[in-house]
């Protein structure tokens, strides 16, 4: 009788574990169990339907710093399967990846379907069975044989089990894994956008800034939450990579604060209030007769510049004082400088960011061997992907963890045979 591996979850990590285990040992019988009627659903919608496969970062230490939770864990695992291996793995199967300016990597087809078809083709090639619309309710037995109870009433047995079921929003949803003796890091949302209800800046929806610095006042002693990057104003508040990264690093603290907090935005991160005041003095001379609202020397979107000027008391009115640079009163100038370098917003609530949404929390990492992905509590039980307490910032880092953990688990299972 050939040995059997059951992979729970038909997402990126589950598929990668299944296809690699089946490829590395063709005598192993591999089955994927997926509770929904869709396979690789996050792969399909990621990156606006293009699939952000990984990130062009080729230094393990540097890469591991992109994970708010699980840095040390992924650092160990990356020594076995890293970004270079991901690129090579897909290229060997006819999928070439390209790098965008911000380091994100996509298939050259700009279609997530390319990745999906590649993984499905591998599954088919190596005889991986796929069972859909079945949820695993209970795992019984340890070590020699596992018995899996499904929502359909069926029972399946396996020599090895890899749990790649993804993240869960509620701790109670991990109960079937707690029954195996594992403990859970409380799940909290990560990668979300900030709501600014009734804030006047939302009138600028659609305006984006290539570089802005967003910071949150220290929520707890020793925390420094600050991110720099593209920022997008939406009809509900603020989004873009700077905000998403901030939400990842502050996921736990922000949950405690019930997503009610003050943030400060520096729209001109090359300046602080002090050196911007010096620059303003120069502009009062060089642009003396120019209209302040019309003469934006900092490359900000004109609608944003106009909005911040008006918020500082500088009206776009031919009669109003301070209309030209030479006439700018010190009170309005100080307000304008503060609004450009330290614009304050009250955040009240969050919004899930489309397909990039992930959950921080999951199986505690001290209960899993990072070199094999095997449980330290139950022999031959493995974990891969978001079910673990590992999450990365936006940019392909969560997928890289999925590929890495899936591959490491597959290799370890095959090495036991």
C-alpha positions as CSV (number, residue, x, y, z in Angstrom):
1,X,0.0,0.0,0.0
2,X,1.4,3.4,-0.9
3,X,1.6,6.0,1.8
4,X,-1.1,8.8,1.7
5,X,-0.8,12.5,2.2
6,X,-3.9,14.6,2.7
7,X,-3.5,18.4,2.3
8,X,-6.3,20.4,3.8
9,X,-6.9,23.6,1.8
10,X,-6.8,24.2,-2.0
11,X,-5.0,27.6,-1.8
12,X,-1.5,28.5,-2.7
13,X,0.3,26.8,0.2
14,X,-1.8,23.7,0.0
15,X,-1.3,23.3,-3.8
16,X,2.4,23.9,-3.5
17,X,2.8,21.3,-0.8
18,X,0.7,18.7,-2.8
19,X,2.2,19.1,-6.2
20,X,5.8,19.1,-4.9
21,X,5.3,16.1,-2.6
22,X,3.7,14.2,-5.5
23,X,6.5,15.2,-7.8
24,X,9.3,14.4,-5.4
25,X,7.9,10.9,-4.6
26,X,5.5,9.6,-7.3
27,X,4.6,6.6,-5.1
28,X,3.0,8.9,-2.5
29,X,-0.8,9.2,-2.9
30,X,-1.7,12.9,-2.5
31,X,-5.2,14.3,-2.0
32,X,-6.2,18.0,-1.6
33,X,-9.4,18.6,0.3
34,X,-11.1,22.0,-0.3
35,X,-14.1,23.1,1.7
36,X,-15.5,25.5,-1.0
37,X,-16.3,25.1,-4.7
38,X,-13.3,27.2,-5.7
39,X,-9.6,26.4,-5.9
40,X,-6.8,29.0,-5.6
41,X,-9.3,31.7,-5.0
42,X,-6.8,34.2,-3.5
43,X,-4.3,33.5,-6.3
44,X,-7.1,34.4,-8.8
45,X,-7.9,37.8,-7.3
46,X,-4.5,38.9,-6.0
47,X,-2.9,42.0,-7.5
48,X,-6.1,43.0,-9.2
49,X,-6.3,39.6,-11.0
50,X,-2.6,39.6,-12.0
51,X,-1.3,37.6,-9.0
52,X,1.6,39.1,-7.1
53,X,3.6,35.9,-7.0
54,X,6.6,37.1,-4.9
55,X,8.8,40.1,-4.3
56,X,12.2,40.8,-6.0
57,X,14.1,40.7,-2.7
58,X,17.1,38.4,-2.8
59,X,18.5,38.8,0.7
60,X,17.0,36.5,3.4
61,X,17.6,38.9,6.3
62,X,16.1,41.8,4.4
63,X,13.2,39.7,3.2
64,X,12.3,38.4,6.7
65,X,12.0,42.0,7.9
66,X,8.8,42.3,5.8
67,X,6.9,40.0,8.1
68,X,5.4,41.8,11.2
69,X,4.8,38.3,12.7
70,X,7.0,35.3,12.0
71,X,10.3,37.0,11.1
72,X,12.6,34.4,12.7
73,X,10.4,31.6,11.6
74,X,10.5,32.5,7.9
75,X,14.2,33.3,8.0
76,X,14.9,29.7,8.8
77,X,12.5,28.4,6.2
78,X,13.8,30.7,3.4
79,X,17.2,28.9,3.6
80,X,15.4,25.9,2.0
81,X,13.1,27.7,-0.5
82,X,13.5,31.4,-1.3
83,X,12.4,34.0,-3.9
84,X,15.1,32.8,-6.3
85,X,13.6,29.2,-6.0
86,X,10.1,30.5,-6.6
87,X,11.1,32.3,-9.8
88,X,13.1,29.3,-11.0
89,X,10.2,26.9,-10.1
90,X,7.7,28.8,-12.2
91,X,10.1,29.4,-15.1
92,X,10.9,25.7,-15.4
93,X,7.2,25.2,-15.9
94,X,6.9,27.9,-18.6
95,X,5.8,30.8,-16.4
96,X,8.2,33.8,-16.6
97,X,7.9,36.5,-13.9
98,X,8.6,40.2,-14.4
99,X,9.5,42.7,-11.8
100,X,7.7,46.1,-11.4
101,X,9.4,49.3,-10.1
102,X,8.2,48.7,-6.5
103,X,9.7,45.1,-6.5
104,X,6.4,43.2,-6.9
105,X,6.7,40.3,-9.3
106,X,3.9,39.2,-11.7
107,X,3.6,36.7,-14.5
108,X,4.5,38.4,-17.8
109,X,1.0,37.6,-19.0
110,X,-0.4,39.9,-16.2
111,X,-3.0,37.2,-15.5
112,X,-3.4,35.1,-12.4
113,X,-4.9,32.4,-14.6
114,X,-1.4,31.6,-15.7
115,X,-0.4,30.7,-12.2
116,X,-3.6,28.8,-11.6
117,X,-3.2,26.8,-14.8
118,X,0.4,26.0,-14.0
119,X,-0.5,24.6,-10.5
120,X,-3.5,22.6,-11.9
121,X,-1.4,21.2,-14.6
122,X,1.2,20.0,-12.1
123,X,-1.5,18.5,-9.9
124,X,-2.8,16.6,-13.0
125,X,0.6,15.6,-14.1
126,X,1.5,13.9,-10.8
127,X,-1.9,12.5,-10.1
128,X,-3.0,14.7,-7.2
129,X,-6.6,14.0,-6.3
130,X,-8.8,17.0,-5.5
131,X,-12.0,16.8,-3.4
132,X,-14.1,19.9,-3.3
133,X,-17.0,21.1,-1.2
134,X,-15.8,19.1,1.8
135,X,-14.7,20.5,5.1
136,X,-12.6,18.7,7.6
137,X,-14.4,18.7,10.9
138,X,-12.0,16.6,13.0
139,X,-8.6,15.0,12.8
140,X,-8.3,11.8,14.9
141,X,-5.4,9.4,15.5
142,X,-1.8,10.3,15.8
143,X,1.5,9.3,14.2
144,X,0.8,6.1,12.4
145,X,-2.6,6.9,10.8
146,X,-4.8,9.9,10.9
147,X,-8.6,9.7,10.4
148,X,-10.3,12.8,9.0
149,X,-14.0,13.4,9.6
150,X,-15.5,15.4,6.8
151,X,-18.6,17.6,6.7
152,X,-20.2,15.1,4.3
153,X,-20.0,12.4,6.9
154,X,-17.1,10.7,5.1
155,X,-14.0,9.5,6.8
156,X,-10.6,9.5,5.1
157,X,-7.4,8.1,6.4
158,X,-3.8,9.4,5.8
159,X,-0.3,8.7,6.9
160,X,0.6,12.4,6.7
161,X,-1.6,15.5,7.0
162,X,-0.7,19.1,5.9
163,X,-3.0,21.8,7.2
164,X,-3.1,24.7,4.7
165,X,-6.6,25.9,5.5
166,X,-5.7,29.6,5.5
167,X,-6.4,32.1,8.3
168,X,-9.6,32.3,10.3
169,X,-11.1,35.5,11.6
170,X,-12.3,34.0,14.9
171,X,-10.3,31.9,17.4
172,X,-13.2,29.4,17.8
173,X,-12.7,28.4,14.1
174,X,-9.4,26.9,15.1
175,X,-11.1,24.5,17.7
176,X,-10.5,21.4,15.5
177,X,-6.8,22.1,15.6
178,X,-6.8,22.9,19.3
179,X,-8.2,19.4,19.9
180,X,-4.8,18.1,18.6
181,X,-3.0,20.0,21.4
182,X,-2.1,23.1,19.5
183,X,-2.5,26.6,20.9
184,X,-3.6,29.6,18.8
185,X,-2.4,33.2,18.7
186,X,-5.6,35.2,18.7
187,X,-6.5,36.2,15.1
188,X,-6.7,39.9,14.2
189,X,-7.3,41.6,10.8
190,X,-4.2,42.8,8.9
191,X,-3.8,44.8,5.6
192,X,-6.8,47.1,5.9
193,X,-7.5,50.7,5.0
194,X,-8.4,53.6,7.4
195,X,-11.8,55.1,7.6
196,X,-12.1,58.9,8.0
197,X,-15.9,59.4,8.3
198,X,-17.1,62.9,7.2
199,X,-13.6,64.1,6.9
200,X,-13.3,66.9,4.2
201,X,-10.3,65.2,2.6
202,X,-12.5,62.4,1.3
203,X,-13.8,64.9,-1.3
204,X,-10.4,64.4,-3.0
205,X,-11.1,60.7,-3.6
206,X,-8.9,59.3,-6.3
207,X,-6.0,61.6,-5.6
208,X,-2.8,59.7,-4.9
209,X,0.7,60.8,-3.7
210,X,3.7,58.8,-4.7
211,X,5.5,59.3,-1.4
212,X,4.0,60.2,1.9
213,X,4.9,59.4,5.4
214,X,2.1,58.2,7.7
215,X,2.7,57.8,11.5
216,X,0.5,56.8,14.4
217,X,1.2,58.2,17.9
218,X,2.8,55.6,20.1
219,X,0.0,53.3,21.2
220,X,2.1,51.4,23.7
221,X,5.6,52.0,25.2
222,X,8.3,51.2,22.7
223,X,6.0,51.0,19.6
224,X,6.9,53.2,16.6
225,X,4.4,52.9,13.8
226,X,5.5,54.8,10.8
227,X,5.5,54.0,7.1
228,X,6.5,55.8,3.9
229,X,5.2,55.0,0.5
230,X,2.3,55.7,-2.0
231,X,-0.9,57.0,-0.4
232,X,-4.3,57.0,-1.9
233,X,-7.3,59.1,-0.8
234,X,-10.6,57.2,-1.2
235,X,-14.3,58.1,-0.6
236,X,-14.1,56.4,2.8
237,X,-10.6,57.5,3.9
238,X,-7.0,56.5,3.2
239,X,-5.5,53.5,1.4
240,X,-2.4,52.6,-0.6
241,X,0.8,50.7,0.4
242,X,1.8,53.1,3.2
243,X,-1.5,52.6,5.0
244,X,-1.6,48.9,4.3
245,X,1.9,48.4,5.7
246,X,1.0,50.4,8.7
247,X,-2.1,48.3,9.3
248,X,0.0,45.2,9.2
249,X,2.7,46.4,11.7
250,X,0.0,47.8,14.0
251,X,-2.6,45.0,13.6
252,X,-2.7,44.0,17.2
253,X,-2.4,47.4,18.8
254,X,-5.0,48.9,16.4
255,X,-7.5,46.1,17.3
256,X,-7.1,47.0,21.0
257,X,-7.8,50.6,20.1
258,X,-11.0,49.5,18.2
259,X,-9.5,51.2,15.1
260,X,-10.0,54.7,16.6
261,X,-6.8,56.6,16.5
262,X,-5.0,59.8,15.3
263,X,-2.6,59.6,12.4
264,X,-0.2,62.3,11.1
265,X,0.7,62.6,7.4
266,X,3.8,64.2,6.0
267,X,2.9,64.9,2.4
268,X,6.5,66.0,1.7
269,X,8.7,63.4,3.5
270,X,11.9,65.1,2.4
271,X,10.9,68.0,4.6
272,X,10.1,68.6,8.3
273,X,8.5,71.8,9.6
274,X,11.8,73.5,10.2
275,X,13.4,73.1,6.8
276,X,10.1,73.6,5.0
277,X,9.9,77.0,6.7
278,X,13.3,77.9,5.2
279,X,12.1,76.7,1.8
280,X,8.9,78.9,2.2
281,X,11.1,81.9,2.8
282,X,12.9,81.3,-0.4
283,X,9.6,80.9,-2.3
284,X,8.4,84.2,-0.9
285,X,11.3,85.8,-2.8
286,X,11.5,83.8,-6.0
287,X,7.8,83.4,-6.5
288,X,6.8,86.7,-4.8
289,X,4.1,87.7,-7.4
290,X,2.9,84.2,-8.1
291,X,-0.5,83.0,-6.8
292,X,0.1,80.5,-3.9
293,X,-2.6,78.1,-5.0
294,X,-1.4,78.1,-8.6
295,X,2.3,77.9,-7.9
296,X,3.0,74.4,-6.3
297,X,6.7,73.9,-6.2
298,X,6.6,70.5,-4.5
299,X,5.1,68.2,-7.1
300,X,2.0,67.5,-5.1
301,X,-1.3,66.8,-7.0
302,X,-2.9,70.3,-7.6
303,X,-6.2,69.3,-5.9
304,X,-4.4,68.3,-2.7
305,X,-2.2,71.4,-2.7
306,X,-5.3,73.6,-3.1
307,X,-7.1,71.7,-0.4
308,X,-4.3,72.0,2.1
309,X,-3.9,75.7,1.3
310,X,-7.6,76.3,1.9
311,X,-7.5,74.3,5.1
312,X,-4.7,76.7,6.2
313,X,-6.9,79.7,5.6
314,X,-5.4,80.6,2.1
315,X,-8.4,81.2,-0.1
316,X,-8.4,81.1,-3.8
317,X,-9.9,84.6,-3.9
318,X,-8.4,87.6,-5.8
319,X,-9.3,89.9,-3.0
320,X,-8.1,87.8,-0.1
321,X,-4.9,88.6,1.7
322,X,-2.2,86.0,1.3
323,X,-3.2,85.3,-2.3
324,X,0.4,85.8,-3.5
325,X,3.6,84.3,-2.1
326,X,4.9,87.8,-1.1
327,X,1.8,88.5,0.9
328,X,1.5,85.3,2.9
329,X,0.8,86.2,6.6
330,X,2.8,84.2,9.2
331,X,-0.3,82.7,10.8
332,X,-1.5,81.1,7.5
333,X,2.1,80.2,6.5
334,X,2.6,78.3,9.8
335,X,-0.7,76.5,9.4
336,X,0.2,75.6,5.8
337,X,3.6,74.2,6.8
338,X,2.0,72.2,9.6
339,X,-0.6,70.8,7.2
340,X,2.0,69.8,4.6
341,X,4.3,68.1,7.2
342,X,2.1,67.0,10.0
343,X,-1.5,66.8,8.8
344,X,-3.7,65.3,11.5
345,X,-6.6,62.9,10.8
346,X,-8.9,61.0,13.1
347,X,-9.3,57.4,12.1
348,X,-12.6,55.8,13.1
349,X,-12.8,52.2,11.8
350,X,-11.3,50.2,9.0
351,X,-12.3,48.7,5.6
352,X,-11.1,45.4,4.3
353,X,-8.7,45.9,1.5
354,X,-10.2,43.7,-1.3
355,X,-8.2,40.6,-2.0
356,X,-5.1,41.6,-0.1
357,X,-6.8,41.0,3.3
358,X,-5.0,38.6,5.6
359,X,-5.3,37.5,9.1
360,X,-2.6,37.9,11.7
361,X,-2.6,35.1,14.2
362,X,-2.9,31.3,14.0
363,X,-1.0,28.3,15.1
364,X,1.7,29.4,17.5
365,X,5.1,29.2,15.9
366,X,6.9,27.7,18.9
367,X,4.8,24.5,18.3
368,X,6.0,24.0,14.7
369,X,9.5,23.2,13.4
370,X,10.5,25.9,10.9
371,X,12.9,23.5,9.2
372,X,10.2,20.9,8.3
373,X,6.8,22.6,9.0
374,X,6.0,19.6,11.2
375,X,4.1,19.9,14.4
376,X,6.2,19.5,17.5
377,X,3.1,18.1,19.2
378,X,1.8,15.6,16.7
379,X,4.3,13.6,14.5
380,X,3.5,13.6,10.7
381,X,1.2,16.6,11.1
382,X,2.4,19.6,9.0
383,X,1.3,23.2,8.6
384,X,1.7,25.6,5.6
385,X,0.6,29.1,4.8
386,X,-1.7,31.6,6.6
387,X,-2.9,29.0,9.2
388,X,0.4,29.7,10.9
389,X,1.0,32.9,12.9
390,X,3.0,34.4,10.0
391,X,1.9,37.4,8.0
392,X,3.7,39.7,5.6
393,X,3.1,43.3,4.4
394,X,1.6,43.8,1.0
395,X,3.8,43.2,-2.0
396,X,4.0,39.4,-2.6
397,X,5.4,38.5,0.8
398,X,2.4,36.4,1.9
399,X,2.5,34.4,-1.3
400,X,6.3,33.8,-0.8
401,X,5.5,32.4,2.7
402,X,2.9,30.2,1.1
403,X,5.3,28.8,-1.5
404,X,8.1,28.4,1.0
405,X,6.1,26.7,3.8
406,X,4.3,24.4,1.2
407,X,7.6,23.3,-0.3
408,X,9.4,22.8,3.0
409,X,6.5,20.6,4.2
410,X,6.5,18.6,1.0
411,X,10.2,18.0,1.1
412,X,10.1,17.0,4.8
413,X,7.2,14.5,4.2
414,X,9.1,12.9,1.3
415,X,12.3,12.6,3.4
416,X,10.3,10.6,6.0
417,X,9.2,8.0,3.5
